[in-house]
Amino acid sequence: MVAYQEFVSLSQSPDSEDRGRAAHLSAIAYLNHHGPADEHAALYAALIGFLDDPSVKVRAALAYGLLHSPEAPRPIILALLHDSAVIARAVLQYSPVLIDADLFGLIQSRDRGLLLAISQRDRISGRLAGALIACGEAPITLGLLRRSELELPAQTLSELAQAQGDSAEFRGALLARRDLPADARLLLVQKVAGALRNCRVVKGTLAPERLDRLLRNSEDTAVSSIGEREAGAGPSAYVASLIEAQRINTRVLVHALVTGHVMFFAGCLAELSQVPHQKVLAILERGSRPALHALLSRCGLGQGIGNLLARLVLHARATDLVDDAAARHYVVTALTEELIAEHDGVIPRELEEAFVYLSEQNIALARQAARGVMAAFAEEASLERALPAPDYAPVALPAA
C-alpha cells in the first residue's frame, strides 16, 4: 500500500525509475478501482499526465500496467499506440482494447515491425489477416498460415497457392490447413509431384517409368480423396471445375471406385449426366444393371467403359474397398481376368487405358494384401508352424 504523499513524491521525482513506478501504480489502481467516481476520475487524470513524461521508461511502465486489460482507457491506449516503436509494438501485440479499424491504417504503413506485432495478436479477424497477407511479407504470411485457429478467406488461400506454390515452406503451411479450398489443395499436390519428379535424389533412386507411375497414381488418389472430402462437407464446385479443366477421365473414375471414394464417383456421374445427386446415389446403391448402364450412357461414356464401371459398382456393393486391400486386390484381379477372357486377350482400344490402370493397381494391391496376410500370420502362428532354423554354417562373403 502506497500513501498519497509517497505517490506524489514518486510522481515528481527527478529519477525516471521512481516516476515509472508511480505510473505503473496509477495504472494498476485505475484498473482495480471500485470506489467513488471522483477518485476514478483523479486516477484517469494521473494516467493522462504520465503520457507527457519525457522518459520512455515512464511511458513504458504505464503501458505495461494497462497492456493486457480490456478495461484500459481507450484514449490512453491509442496515445501509447503512437508512442515510441517499442511501446507501440507491445500495445499492438497485446492490447485487447484495439479493434480492426485501429489497425488497418497502421497496416498501410507497411512497417515490418508493426506488421509483425499485429500478426502476433491473440485474435485476428479474417479481414485483418487478409490485409496483412496482402503486404507480401513472407515470414508474416507463413506465421499466419501456421495459426490453424485463424479463419483465412478462401480467396486469399487460393491466391497464395497460385503465387507461392513453388515454395516448399508455403506448400507445407497451406496443405496443413483444413480450410484450404479443394482446387488449391489439388494444385499444391500437383506442385509436390512436380518437385519430386525433378528432385535428384528421387530421380536417382527410382527408374523413370516407375516414378511416373507412382506419381500418376498419387495424383489420381489426391483428385479422388479431395473430392470425397468435399462431397462429405456439402455442395461444392470441385467436380464441376475438374470437368471444366478436363481432369475427369476413365482412369480417374475407375480409381475413385477402386479406392472406395464412392461419393466423389457419384458426384462426377451427377455432374456429367445432369441427374440429381441423390438419384445417382440411389442407382449406385441398389439400381439394376440396366439402370446403371443408362446412367453411365447419359454421362457420355462408351459401351465398353460403361460395362466395366457397372461391373465395378456391383463388386463395390459387396466388398469394402475403402480399408480392405485384399478386397481391392480381389476385385481388380476379377475385373482383369474378365476383360481378358471376354475379349480373348485382345483388349479394345476404348478399354486400353482402364486395363493398363487395373494391371498397375493389381501389382501394388497384391503387395499390400501380401503384407497384411503375412503380418496376420506372424501374429497367429504357433511355434510348431515356425520356419525351421538353417542347419548349415553361414558363408562369409569376400570383401568388395
C-alpha positions in Angstrom: 0.0 0.0 0.0 1.4 3.4 -1.0 0.3 6.6 0.8 -0.9 9.5 -1.3 2.1 11.7 -0.2 4.5 9.0 -1.2 2.8 8.6 -4.6 3.1 12.4 -5.1 6.8 12.2 -4.2 7.3 9.4 -6.7 5.4 11.2 -9.4 7.5 14.3 -9.0 10.9 12.6 -8.6 13.7 13.6 -10.9 14.5 9.9 -11.2 12.7 8.2 -14.1 12.7 4.9 -12.2 10.6 6.5 -9.4 8.2 8.1 -11.9 7.9 4.8 -13.8 6.9 3.1 -10.6 4.3 5.8 -9.9 2.9 5.4 -13.5 2.6 1.6 -13.1 0.9 2.0 -9.7 -1.5 4.5 -11.2 -2.4 2.1 -14.0 -3.0 -0.8 -11.5 -5.0 1.4 -9.2 -7.2 2.6 -12.1 -8.0 -0.9 -13.3 -8.8 -2.2 -9.8 -10.7 0.9 -8.5 -14.2 0.3 -7.1 -14.6 3.5 -5.1 -16.2 6.9 -5.7 -16.3 8.3 -9.2 -14.2 11.4 -8.4 -11.4 9.1 -7.2 -11.6 7.2 -10.5 -11.5 10.5 -12.4 -8.5 11.6 -10.5 -6.7 8.4 -11.4 -7.6 8.8 -15.0 -6.2 12.3 -14.9 -2.9 10.9 -13.4 -2.7 8.5 -16.3 -3.1 11.3 -18.8 -0.3 13.2 -17.1 2.1 10.4 -17.4 1.6 10.3 -21.2 3.6 13.6 -21.4 6.5 12.4 -19.3 9.8 12.9 -21.3 11.1 9.4 -20.3 10.4 6.4 -22.4 10.8 4.3 -19.3 7.9 6.1 -17.6 5.5 5.7 -20.5 6.6 2.1 -21.0 5.7 1.4 -17.3 2.3 3.0 -17.9 1.8 0.8 -21.0 2.9 -2.3 -19.1 0.3 -1.7 -16.4 -2.5 -1.3 -19.0 -1.4 -3.6 -21.7 -3.4 -6.8 -21.2 -6.6 -5.3 -19.7 -9.8 -4.9 -21.8 -10.8 -2.2 -19.2 -7.8 0.1 -20.1 -8.9 3.6 -21.2 -9.1 3.6 -24.9 -7.8 7.2 -25.4 -4.6 6.3 -23.4 -4.1 3.1 -25.4 -4.4 5.0 -28.7 -1.9 7.6 -27.4 0.5 4.8 -26.5 -0.1 3.3 -29.9 1.6 6.3 -31.5 4.4 6.4 -28.9 8.0 5.1 -29.5 8.4 1.9 -31.5 9.0 -0.4 -28.6 5.8 0.8 -26.8 3.7 0.8 -30.0 4.7 -2.7 -30.9 3.8 -4.0 -27.4 0.4 -2.3 -27.4 -0.3 -3.6 -30.9 0.5 -7.2 -30.0 -1.2 -7.4 -26.6 -3.9 -4.7 -26.0 -7.4 -6.2 -26.4 -8.8 -2.6 -26.5 -7.8 -2.2 -30.1 -10.2 -3.1 -32.9 -9.6 -3.7 -36.6 -10.4 -0.2 -37.5 -7.4 1.0 -35.3 -5.1 -1.4 -37.1 -5.9 -1.1 -40.8 -4.2 2.3 -41.0 -1.1 1.0 -39.5 -1.0 -1.9 -41.9 -1.0 0.6 -44.8 2.3 2.0 -43.5 4.0 -1.4 -44.3 6.3 -1.0 -41.3 7.6 -4.5 -40.8 7.9 -4.2 -37.0 4.3 -3.1 -36.7 3.0 -5.7 -39.1 4.8 -8.5 -37.1 3.3 -7.2 -33.9 -0.2 -7.2 -35.4 0.2 -10.7 -36.8 1.0 -12.0 -33.3 -2.2 -10.8 -31.6 -4.2 -13.4 -29.9 -7.3 -12.7 -32.0 -7.1 -11.7 -35.7 -10.2 -11.5 -38.0 -10.1 -12.9 -41.4 -10.3 -9.5 -43.0 -7.3 -8.3 -40.9 -5.3 -11.4 -41.8 -6.1 -10.9 -45.4 -4.8 -7.3 -45.2 -1.6 -8.5 -43.5 -1.0 -11.2 -46.2 -1.6 -8.6 -48.9 1.5 -6.7 -47.7 3.6 -9.5 -49.2 5.9 -10.2 -46.2 6.8 -13.9 -46.5 7.7 -14.5 -42.8 4.5 -12.8 -41.6 2.3 -14.7 -44.1 3.9 -18.0 -43.1 3.2 -17.2 -39.4 -0.4 -16.5 -40.1 -0.8 -19.7 -42.2 0.6 -21.8 -39.4 -2.0 -20.5 -37.0 -4.7 -23.1 -37.6 -7.2 -21.2 -35.4 -7.4 -18.2 -37.8 -10.2 -18.2 -40.3 -8.5 -17.0 -43.5 -10.5 -16.0 -46.6 -10.7 -18.9 -49.2 -9.8 -16.5 -52.0 -6.7 -15.4 -50.1 -5.6 -19.1 -49.7 -6.2 -19.9 -53.3 -4.2 -16.8 -54.4 -1.3 -17.9 -52.1 -1.4 -21.4 -53.6 -1.1 -19.9 -57.1 1.6 -17.4 -56.2 3.7 -19.4 -53.7 3.0 -23.0 -54.7 6.7 -23.5 -55.8 7.9 -22.8 -52.3 8.2 -25.9 -50.1 7.6 -23.9 -46.9 4.4 -22.3 -48.3 3.2 -25.7 -49.6 3.6 -27.3 -46.2 1.8 -24.4 -44.4 -1.0 -24.3 -46.9 -1.6 -28.1 -47.1 -1.7 -28.3 -43.3 -4.8 -26.0 -43.2 -8.2 -27.7 -43.1 -9.9 -24.7 -44.7 -7.7 -24.8 -47.8 -10.1 -24.8 -50.9 -10.2 -28.1 -52.8 -8.9 -26.6 -56.1 -5.9 -25.0 -54.2 -5.1 -28.3 -52.4 -5.1 -30.2 -55.7 -2.9 -27.6 -57.3 -0.4 -27.9 -54.5 -0.4 -31.7 -54.7 0.5 -31.3 -58.4 3.3 -28.9 -57.4 4.6 -31.5 -54.9 4.5 -34.2 -57.6 6.5 -31.9 -60.0 9.0 -31.1 -57.3 9.5 -34.9 -56.6 9.8 -35.6 -60.3 12.6 -33.1 -60.6 14.4 -34.0 -57.3 17.8 -35.5 -58.0 17.6 -38.0 -55.0 14.2 -39.3 -56.2 15.3 -39.5 -59.8 18.4 -41.3 -58.9 16.5 -43.8 -56.7 13.6 -44.8 -59.0 13.5 -45.7 -62.6 11.7 -43.0 -64.7 8.8 -45.3 -65.7 8.2 -46.4 -62.1 8.5 -42.8 -60.8 5.9 -41.6 -63.4 3.6 -44.5 -62.4 3.9 -43.7 -58.7 3.3 -40.0 -59.1 0.4 -40.5 -61.5 -1.2 -42.9 -59.1 -0.6 -40.4 -56.3 -2.2 -37.6 -58.2 -5.2 -39.8 -59.0 -5.6 -40.6 -55.3 -5.4 -36.9 -54.5 -8.1 -36.0 -57.0 -10.5 -38.6 -55.7 -9.7 -38.2 -51.9 -10.1 -34.4 -52.1 -13.3 -34.9 -54.0 -14.5 -37.4 -51.3 -13.8 -35.0 -48.6 -15.6 -32.2 -50.4 -18.6 -34.4 -51.1 -18.9 -35.2 -47.4 -18.7 -31.5 -46.4 -21.6 -30.5 -48.6 -22.3 -28.8 -52.0 -19.1 -27.9 -53.8 -17.9 -26.7 -57.2 -14.9 -29.0 -57.1 -16.2 -31.7 -59.5 -17.5 -29.0 -61.9 -14.1 -27.4 -62.0 -12.4 -30.7 -62.7 -14.8 -31.4 -65.6 -14.2 -27.9 -67.0 -10.5 -28.5 -66.8 -10.9 -31.9 -68.5 -9.4 -33.7 -65.5 -12.2 -36.3 -65.3 -11.3 -39.3 -67.4 -11.8 -43.1 -67.4 -8.7 -43.6 -65.2 -9.9 -41.2 -62.5 -13.4 -42.7 -62.5 -12.0 -46.3 -62.1 -9.5 -45.1 -59.5 -12.3 -43.5 -57.4 -14.2 -46.7 -57.3 -11.2 -48.9 -56.6 -10.2 -46.7 -53.7 -13.7 -46.6 -52.3 -14.3 -42.9 -52.9 -17.9 -43.6 -53.9 -19.2 -40.1 -53.0 -16.7 -38.5 -55.4 -17.6 -41.0 -58.1 -21.3 -40.3 -57.6 -20.6 -36.5 -57.8 -18.8 -37.0 -61.1 -21.7 -39.0 -62.6 -24.2 -36.5 -61.3 -22.3 -33.6 -62.9 -21.7 -35.4 -66.2 -25.3 -36.7 -66.5 -27.1 -33.7 -65.0 -29.0 -36.2 -62.9 -29.7 -35.2 -59.2 -27.1 -36.4 -56.8 -29.5 -38.3 -54.6 -30.9 -40.2 -57.5 -27.4 -41.1 -58.7 -26.6 -42.4 -55.2 -29.8 -44.5 -55.2 -28.9 -46.1 -58.5 -25.3 -46.8 -57.4 -26.5 -48.4 -54.1 -29.4 -50.5 -55.4 -30.1 -49.8 -59.0 -30.4 -52.7 -61.6 -27.7 -53.3 -64.2 -29.8 -51.7 -67.0 -30.3 -48.6 -64.7 -26.6 -48.4 -64.2 -25.9 -48.7 -67.9 -28.5 -46.0 -68.7 -26.9 -43.6 -66.1 -23.3 -44.2 -67.5 -24.5 -43.8 -71.1 -26.1 -40.5 -70.1 -22.7 -39.4 -68.8 -21.3 -39.8 -72.4 -19.3 -42.9 -71.6 -18.9 -45.6 -74.3 -20.4 -49.0 -74.0 -17.2 -50.8 -73.1 -16.3 -48.3 -70.3 -19.9 -48.2 -69.1 -19.9 -52.0 -68.9 -16.6 -52.0 -66.9 -17.8 -49.4 -64.5 -21.1 -51.1 -64.0 -19.2 -54.4 -63.1 -17.0 -52.4 -60.7 -20.1 -50.8 -59.0 -21.6 -54.3 -58.5 -18.4 -55.6 -56.9 -18.2 -52.5 -54.7 -21.6 -53.2 -53.3 -20.5 -56.5 -51.8 -16.9 -55.6 -50.6 -15.2 -52.9 -48.5 -12.9 -51.1 -50.9 -12.1 -48.3 -48.5 -9.9 -50.1 -46.0 -9.5 -53.7 -47.2 -6.5 -54.0 -49.5 -7.3 -57.7 -50.0 -10.8 -56.9 -51.2 -9.4 -54.3 -53.7 -6.9 -56.9 -55.0 -9.7 -59.5 -55.4 -11.9 -57.0 -57.3 -9.2 -55.8 -59.6 -8.0 -59.3 -60.3 -11.5 -60.4 -61.1 -12.1 -57.5 -63.5 -8.8 -58.0 -65.2 -9.4 -61.7 -65.8 -13.0 -61.0 -67.0 -11.7 -58.5 -69.6 -9.0 -60.9 -70.9 -11.5 -63.8 -71.1 -14.3 -61.7 -72.7 -12.1 -60.2 -75.4 -9.8 -63.3 -76.0 -6.7 -61.4 -74.9 -7.3 -58.5 -77.4 -8.3 -55.5 -75.3 -10.3 -53.0 -77.3 -8.7 -49.5 -77.8 -11.5 -48.0 -75.7 -10.6 -50.1 -72.7 -6.8 -49.9 -73.0 -6.3 -47.1 -70.5 -8.6 -48.7 -67.9 -6.9 -52.1 -68.5 -3.4 -50.7 -68.0 -4.5 -48.9 -64.9 -6.1 -52.1 -63.5 -2.9 -54.0 -64.2 -0.8 -51.4 -62.4 -3.1 -51.5 -59.5 -3.0 -55.3 -59.3 0.7 -55.3 -58.6 0.5 -52.6 -55.9 -2.6 -54.1 -54.3 -1.0 -57.6 -54.3 1.9 -56.3 -52.4 -0.3 -54.5 -49.9 -2.5 -57.6 -49.4 0.5 -59.9 -49.0 2.0 -57.6 -46.3 -1.3 -57.8 -44.4 -1.6 -61.5 -44.7 2.0 -62.1 -43.6 1.6 -59.8 -40.6 -1.6 -61.5 -39.5 0.0 -65.0 -40.0 3.0 -63.9 -37.9 0.8 -62.9 -35.0 -1.2 -66.1 -35.0 1.4 -68.6 -35.9 2.4 -71.1 -33.2 5.9 -72.2 -32.5 5.2 -75.6 -34.2 4.5 -73.8 -37.5 7.6 -71.5 -37.3 10.1 -71.9 -40.1 13.0 -74.3 -39.2 16.4 -72.8 -38.5 19.1 -73.4 -41.1 21.4 -76.4 -40.3 24.4 -75.1 -42.2 27.0 -72.5 -41.3 26.7 -69.1 -42.9 29.2 -68.4 -45.7 31.3 -65.4 -45.3 31.3 -63.3 -48.5 34.6 -61.8 -49.7 35.1 -58.0 -49.1 34.1 -55.9 -52.1 
